[in-house]
Every structure is written in structure tokens, then in C-alpha cells.
């Protein structure tokens, strides 16, 4: 079953909790693997190589509208997002995204 078809089926069934990334892009919360702070992540050679690798595979989308503040990593894709990693972390901690318990986002002030 294709990824697109699976997501449509889950939406019709009303299952899953969505995280809005900007524009018309949302992901299912259970697909969330990591949220990376863009300024910190871009300093890391390994992170830059990972982002380049995902882009060459066609698994990278910029949904930021211009300013990238975080990278949202799913099982199959990376999204450059305008929403700050700390904001996404606050939403998760507030319980707006169930199923993401234990997700850690590095403190931007460290």
C-alpha cells in the first residue's frame, strides 16, 4: 500500500493526531522521529550530510516559506519548517500531540 493511500485511509477512519508544519503540510504524530533546531543542526557536519542525503533522495521539503527554524524528521521524510523547535516542544509538552511522549528537543540556550 502506498504511503499516500495509507494516510488517506487513516484520515477517513479518523485515526491519528496531526502536527501542522506550515502551509498545507501536516504529519501524523506517530511518524515523528525527531525535531532538530535549524541553527544548531546546521553547524553539525553530520546533520548537514543527512539533510543533503535526504534531499538527493527526494525526501526533503521546505515548507518554511523562507526562514527555516527547525527540521522535522519522519520515518520517510524531512521537512524544513518555520516553526521553532522550542515551540514544537512546548506543543508536545502541553499534550497537543499525543504519542510523542519522551521526545526530547535540545534546549536552544545551551
Buried (B, 14 or more C-beta within 10 A) or exposed (E): EEEEEEBEEBEEEEEBBBBEBBBEBBBBBBBBEBBBBBEBBEEEEEBEEBBEEBBEEEBBBBBBEEEBBBBBBBEEBBBBBBBBBBBBBEBBEEEEBEBBEEBEBBEEEE
